[in-house]
Amino acid sequence: MKDSQLQALLRKTAAKASQQKKPAKATFDSTLDATRGGKEPIQGTEAEEIFKEMKRREF
């Protein structure tokens, strides 16, 4: 990649990253909130322990 192409790509990426994020839409059904992803598990929960164990194992 040429330096000029790399600089253009960096400018494009920086502009995209600086754009405002869209706010989360309000939901009227609690089951939708429960099934949406993107939330990290709270430390010390059973789910976190299970995920750590799964990462250690080879499938």
Secondary structure in CASP SS format (residue, H / E / C, confidence):
PFRMAT SS
TARGET T0000
AUTHOR 0000-0000-0000
METHOD secondary structure of the structure
MODEL  1
M C 1.00
K C 1.00
D H 1.00
S H 1.00
Q H 1.00
L H 1.00
Q H 1.00
A H 1.00
L H 1.00
L H 1.00
R H 1.00
K H 1.00
T H 1.00
A H 1.00
A H 1.00
K H 1.00
A H 1.00
S H 1.00
Q C 1.00
Q C 1.00
K C 1.00
K C 1.00
P C 1.00
A C 1.00
K C 1.00
A C 1.00
T C 1.00
F C 1.00
D C 1.00
S H 1.00
T H 1.00
L H 1.00
D H 1.00
A H 1.00
T H 1.00
R C 1.00
G C 1.00
G C 1.00
K C 1.00
E C 1.00
P C 1.00
I C 1.00
Q C 1.00
G C 1.00
T C 1.00
E H 1.00
A H 1.00
E H 1.00
E H 1.00
I H 1.00
F H 1.00
K H 1.00
E H 1.00
M H 1.00
K H 1.00
R H 1.00
R C 1.00
E C 1.00
F C 1.00
END
